[in-house]
Amino acid sequence: MKHVDAVIIGDGPAGLAAAIELRKKGIDDILILERKKKPGGILRQCIHDGFGLTRFGETLSGPEYAARFVREAEALQIPCLTDTTVLEVTSDRHVYASSSEHGMMEFEAGAIMLAMDCRERTRGAISIPGTRPAGVYTAGVAQAYINLKNKMVGRKVVILGSGDVGMIMARRMTLEGAEVLGVFEVQPYACGLPRNVEQCLNDYNIPLSLSHTVTDIRGTDRLKSVVISAVDEHMQPIPGTEKEYECDTLILSVGLIPKTSLPGWPGRKRIPARAARRWTRTTRPPCPVSSPQATCYTSTTWSISCHLRPRRWQTARHAS
C-alpha cells in the first residue's frame, strides 16, 4: 500500500487541470488514475475547433486543447497511470485499482477527486418506443466511431436533440457524405450554443424542427425509419402530427448523466444534487467532485476555469 496526498480519478482536462493547480499550490504527491490507454479524456474525439477561447485566448480543436494540459502535467512530472481501472473507493479513502502492467494496487489517499465525466442518455433513458434495430447511436458514440476509428455509422441520418454534440455531428455526417434529414428537438428552443446552430445547421442547410420528438423506431436487423411527432406545451405527442422518415441511422443528443456514484462506497450512494451543485463535496469529504460530474456543462473551458478550486482540497485534507 502506498500513501498519496491526492488521487485524481480521470485524466481529462478537468482532472489534469486539478492536478496542475494542486502541484502549483505546493502539493507534490499526486497520482492520476485513468481507465483509457491515452490521456486527454473525451476531447480526443472532439476534432472540431472552438475550445480554449476563455482559458488560452485562442481557438483550438479538442485534441489540441487536451494536449495543452497533458504537456503541462508531463512538464510538472505528475504521474499518471493509464489503462488502469479503479475497483473500489472506501470510506477511509483507500483506493483499489488494477492494470495489466502493475496488477492490483492499493493507495491510501489524503484526498480523492472524481473527474470521471458523464454518460450519455440512451433511448432507454428517454423511453423511445419501437423495435431494437442496429443503427441507433448516442452522439458521442457516433463521434468516436468516425473520428477515432474511421468508421462511418450510416448514410441517411435523423438526429434527435439539439445539444452541441448533436449539431456538431449533423455537420460531421454531412461532411462525410451522409444525408442528414433533420435535427429534431423536443424543447421549443435549441439547446446548444447559437454559434453551433449557425455554423453546423444553417450553413449546411440542415433543418432544425423544434417541439418535435421521435415517437417510434422501426426496423428489424437495421433501422428502417423513425416516426416524428410534434409535441404540445407539456411535451406530449400531438395525435395526427406523425410523419415517418426513412433512415438507416438515428443519433441521440438528449443529455448527459453525471457519474456521481462511487465504486465500492458503502451503499453505493449517489452524491446529493444539492451537494453536487455546491461543487466541492460528496457525502464523505475530503472527496471533491469536478464540475463535469457535479453539473453537466457543454463548455469544457467554462467548466474548468470556473469550478476547479484546489484550495478547498487543502482545507479538507488538513482538517481530516
Secondary structure, 3 states (H helix, E strand, C coil): CEEEEEEEECCCHHHHHHHHHHHHCCCCCEEEECCCCCCCHHHHHCCCCCECCCCCCCCECHHHHHHHHHHHHHHCCCCEECCEEEEEECCCCEEEEEECCCEEEEEEEEEEEECCCEEECCCCCCCCCECCCECEEEHHHHHHHHHCCCCCCCCEEEEECCCHHHHHHHHHHHHCCCEEEEEEECCCCCCCCHHHHHHHHHHHCCCEEECEEEEEEEECCEEEEEEEEEECCCCCECCCCCEEEECCEEEECCCEEECCECCCCHHHCECCHHHHHCCCCCCCCCCCECHHHHCCCCCHHHHHHHHCCCHHHHHHHHHC
